[in-house]
Amino acid sequence: MRQSILAKNDRLAERNRGFFHARGLLALNVLSSPGSGKTTFLRETIRLLGRKLKAGVIVGDLATDNDAERLRDTGAPVVQITTGTVCHLEAEMVARAVNQLKLDGLELLIIENVGNLVCPASYDLGEDLRVVLLSVPEGEDKPLKYPPMFQAADVVIISKTDLAEACGFDRKALLTNLRRIAPKAQVFEMSAKTGQGMDAWREFLLKRYQEQKSREPLGV
Protein backbone atom coordinates (compact mmCIF):
# COMPACT_ATOMS: atom_id res chain seq x y z
CA MET A 1 0.00 0.00 0.00
CA ARG A 2 2.85 2.37 0.88
CA GLN A 3 4.45 1.72 -2.51
CA SER A 4 1.15 2.48 -4.23
CA ILE A 5 0.78 5.75 -2.30
CA LEU A 6 4.32 6.83 -3.13
CA ALA A 7 3.93 5.87 -6.80
CA LYS A 8 0.80 8.03 -7.04
CA ASN A 9 2.59 10.87 -5.27
CA ASP A 10 5.54 10.62 -7.66
CA ARG A 11 3.24 10.89 -10.68
CA LEU A 12 1.58 13.97 -9.23
CA ALA A 13 4.96 15.43 -8.32
CA GLU A 14 6.11 15.15 -11.94
CA ARG A 15 2.92 16.90 -13.00
CA ASN A 16 3.66 19.67 -10.48
CA ARG A 17 7.22 19.97 -11.76
CA GLY A 18 6.06 20.38 -15.33
CA PHE A 19 3.53 23.01 -14.27
CA PHE A 20 6.12 24.93 -12.24
CA HIS A 21 8.55 24.98 -15.15
CA ALA A 22 5.86 26.06 -17.59
CA ARG A 23 5.11 28.98 -15.27
CA GLY A 24 8.79 29.92 -15.01
CA LEU A 25 9.11 28.94 -11.35
CA LEU A 26 12.13 27.66 -9.49
CA ALA A 27 10.61 25.50 -6.72
CA LEU A 28 12.19 24.81 -3.34
CA ASN A 29 11.04 22.18 -0.84
CA VAL A 30 12.37 23.41 2.51
CA LEU A 31 12.55 20.87 5.33
CA SER A 32 13.81 20.74 8.90
CA SER A 33 13.00 19.66 12.41
CA PRO A 34 10.82 22.02 14.49
CA GLY A 35 12.70 24.99 15.90
CA SER A 36 15.51 25.06 13.33
CA GLY A 37 14.76 28.67 12.38
CA LYS A 38 13.17 27.72 9.04
CA THR A 39 10.56 30.49 8.97
CA THR A 40 13.04 33.20 9.97
CA PHE A 41 15.47 31.92 7.35
CA LEU A 42 12.75 32.05 4.67
CA ARG A 43 11.57 35.50 5.74
CA GLU A 44 15.09 36.90 5.46
CA THR A 45 15.67 35.07 2.16
CA ILE A 46 12.58 36.70 0.64
CA ARG A 47 13.58 40.12 1.94
CA LEU A 48 17.13 39.76 0.67
CA LEU A 49 16.03 38.70 -2.80
CA GLY A 50 13.66 41.65 -3.04
CA ARG A 51 12.77 42.42 -6.64
CA LYS A 52 15.61 40.31 -8.02
CA LEU A 53 13.62 37.10 -7.58
CA LYS A 54 9.96 37.47 -6.64
CA ALA A 55 8.81 34.69 -4.32
CA GLY A 56 5.54 33.05 -3.36
CA VAL A 57 5.20 30.65 -0.45
CA ILE A 58 3.20 27.56 0.46
CA VAL A 59 3.38 26.81 4.19
CA GLY A 60 2.60 23.42 5.71
CA ASP A 61 1.82 23.04 9.42
CA LEU A 62 -0.07 20.57 11.55
CA ALA A 63 -2.07 23.43 13.07
CA THR A 64 -2.13 27.27 13.22
CA ASP A 65 -1.12 29.73 10.53
CA ASN A 66 1.52 31.52 12.62
CA ASP A 67 4.35 30.86 10.17
CA ALA A 68 2.23 31.96 7.23
CA GLU A 69 1.39 35.24 8.95
CA ARG A 70 5.08 35.91 9.67
CA LEU A 71 5.93 35.34 6.01
CA ARG A 72 3.09 37.55 4.77
CA ASP A 73 4.88 40.44 6.50
CA THR A 74 7.45 40.26 3.67
CA GLY A 75 4.79 41.17 1.14
CA ALA A 76 5.08 37.78 -0.57
CA PRO A 77 1.86 35.91 -1.43
CA VAL A 78 1.39 33.02 0.99
CA VAL A 79 -0.97 30.05 1.06
CA GLN A 80 -1.40 27.93 4.20
CA ILE A 81 -1.87 24.15 4.22
CA THR A 82 -3.04 22.84 7.60
CA THR A 83 -2.36 19.10 7.60
CA GLY A 84 -4.00 18.12 10.90
CA THR A 85 -2.49 14.76 11.86
CA VAL A 86 -0.47 14.34 8.64
CA CYS A 87 3.23 14.90 9.36
CA HIS A 88 4.29 15.87 5.82
CA LEU A 89 3.13 17.57 2.66
CA GLU A 90 2.19 15.57 -0.43
CA ALA A 91 2.25 16.52 -4.09
CA GLU A 92 -1.55 16.64 -4.30
CA MET A 93 -1.74 19.10 -1.38
CA VAL A 94 0.80 21.35 -3.09
CA ALA A 95 -1.09 21.18 -6.40
CA ARG A 96 -4.27 22.39 -4.69
CA ALA A 97 -2.45 25.11 -2.79
CA VAL A 98 -0.56 26.51 -5.78
CA ASN A 99 -3.89 27.11 -7.52
CA GLN A 100 -4.65 29.60 -4.74
CA LEU A 101 -1.46 31.61 -5.33
CA LYS A 102 -1.31 34.60 -7.64
CA LEU A 103 1.45 33.27 -9.88
CA ASP A 104 1.75 36.20 -12.30
CA GLY A 105 5.23 37.66 -11.90
CA LEU A 106 6.44 34.98 -9.50
CA GLU A 107 9.83 33.40 -10.17
CA LEU A 108 10.51 31.47 -6.97
CA LEU A 109 8.09 29.07 -5.26
CA ILE A 110 9.05 28.22 -1.69
CA ILE A 111 7.32 25.25 -0.08
CA GLU A 112 7.85 25.28 3.69
CA ASN A 113 7.24 21.67 4.67
CA VAL A 114 5.97 20.43 8.02
CA GLY A 115 8.69 20.41 10.71
CA ASN A 116 9.80 16.77 10.66
CA LEU A 117 12.99 14.96 9.61
CA VAL A 118 11.34 11.57 8.93
CA CYS A 119 8.12 11.44 6.87
CA PRO A 120 8.77 14.30 4.39
CA ALA A 121 11.92 12.58 3.09
CA SER A 122 9.80 10.10 1.10
CA TYR A 123 7.57 12.62 -0.66
CA ASP A 124 8.61 14.43 -3.83
CA LEU A 125 6.52 17.58 -4.23
CA GLY A 126 7.75 18.51 -7.69
CA GLU A 127 10.55 20.70 -6.39
CA ASP A 128 13.75 21.59 -8.22
CA LEU A 129 15.78 21.78 -5.02
CA ARG A 130 15.32 20.00 -1.72
CA VAL A 131 16.72 22.26 0.99
CA VAL A 132 17.31 20.83 4.48
CA LEU A 133 18.03 23.07 7.46
CA LEU A 134 20.12 21.89 10.38
CA SER A 135 20.50 24.38 13.22
CA VAL A 136 23.67 24.52 15.31
CA PRO A 137 21.86 23.70 18.62
CA GLU A 138 20.58 20.39 17.17
CA GLY A 139 24.03 18.82 17.28
CA GLU A 140 26.60 17.47 14.88
CA ASP A 141 25.17 13.94 14.66
CA LYS A 142 21.77 14.86 13.15
CA PRO A 143 22.74 13.65 9.64
CA LEU A 144 23.72 10.27 11.11
CA LYS A 145 20.42 9.94 12.97
CA TYR A 146 18.23 10.90 9.97
CA PRO A 147 20.19 9.74 6.90
CA PRO A 148 17.27 9.50 4.39
CA MET A 149 16.46 13.19 4.82
CA PHE A 150 20.04 14.34 4.32
CA GLN A 151 20.74 11.85 1.52
CA ALA A 152 17.83 13.38 -0.39
CA ALA A 153 19.06 16.96 0.10
CA ASP A 154 20.36 19.07 -2.77
CA VAL A 155 21.26 21.82 -0.32
CA VAL A 156 21.98 21.73 3.41
CA ILE A 157 21.69 24.98 5.36
CA ILE A 158 23.57 25.07 8.66
CA SER A 159 21.50 27.68 10.48
CA LYS A 160 21.91 29.72 13.69
CA THR A 161 25.69 29.86 13.34
CA ASP A 162 25.66 32.86 15.70
CA LEU A 163 25.03 30.33 18.52
CA ALA A 164 28.03 28.15 17.70
CA GLU A 165 30.25 29.27 20.54
CA ALA A 166 27.48 29.16 23.15
CA CYS A 167 26.52 25.62 22.07
CA GLY A 168 30.06 24.28 21.92
CA PHE A 169 29.45 23.50 18.27
CA ASP A 170 31.94 21.18 16.55
CA ARG A 171 31.89 22.46 12.97
CA LYS A 172 34.48 19.98 11.72
CA ALA A 173 32.48 17.01 13.05
CA LEU A 174 29.27 18.20 11.41
CA LEU A 175 30.90 18.78 8.03
CA THR A 176 32.51 15.34 8.24
CA ASN A 177 29.12 13.76 8.94
CA LEU A 178 27.48 15.67 6.09
CA ARG A 179 30.18 14.62 3.62
CA ARG A 180 29.65 11.03 4.71
CA ILE A 181 25.85 11.06 4.37
CA ALA A 182 25.25 13.71 1.71
CA PRO A 183 28.46 14.10 -0.31
CA LYS A 184 26.74 15.83 -3.25
CA ALA A 185 24.75 18.37 -1.25
CA GLN A 186 25.82 21.99 -1.40
CA VAL A 187 26.36 23.37 2.11
CA PHE A 188 25.76 26.92 3.30
CA GLU A 189 26.56 28.13 6.80
CA MET A 190 24.57 31.14 7.96
CA SER A 191 22.72 33.11 10.57
CA ALA A 192 19.45 34.68 9.45
CA LYS A 193 19.55 36.77 12.62
CA THR A 194 22.89 38.47 11.88
CA GLY A 195 22.84 38.07 8.10
CA GLN A 196 26.16 36.25 8.03
CA GLY A 197 26.31 33.87 5.04
CA MET A 198 22.98 35.01 3.57
CA ASP A 199 24.54 36.80 0.59
CA ALA A 200 26.12 33.58 -0.69
CA TRP A 201 22.72 31.87 -0.46
CA ARG A 202 21.04 34.70 -2.37
CA GLU A 203 23.63 34.53 -5.15
CA PHE A 204 23.21 30.76 -5.37
CA LEU A 205 19.45 31.11 -5.87
CA LEU A 206 19.83 33.83 -8.48
CA LYS A 207 22.37 31.76 -10.40
CA ARG A 208 20.27 28.60 -10.17
CA TYR A 209 17.21 30.44 -11.47
CA GLN A 210 19.12 31.85 -14.43
CA GLU A 211 20.56 28.42 -15.24
CA GLN A 212 17.11 26.86 -15.19
CA LYS A 213 15.66 29.71 -17.23
CA SER A 214 18.27 29.11 -19.93
CA ARG A 215 17.48 25.38 -20.07
CA GLU A 216 13.70 25.37 -19.87
CA PRO A 217 11.06 26.96 -22.11
CA LEU A 218 9.93 29.06 -19.15
CA GLY A 219 6.92 31.31 -19.16
CA VAL A 220 4.83 29.15 -21.50
Protein Blocks (a to p, Z undefined) as FASTA:
>chain_A
ZZmmmmmmmmmmmmmmmmmmmnopacddddddehilmmmmmmmmmmmnmmmlccdddddd
fbajklmmmmmmnopacddddekjacbdcfklmmmmmmmpcfehpabdcddddddfklmm
mpcghiabdcddddfklojklmmmmmmlmmmpmbdcdehklmmmmnopafklmmmmmmmm
mmmbccddddfknopoklmmmmmmmmmmmmmmmmpcghZZ
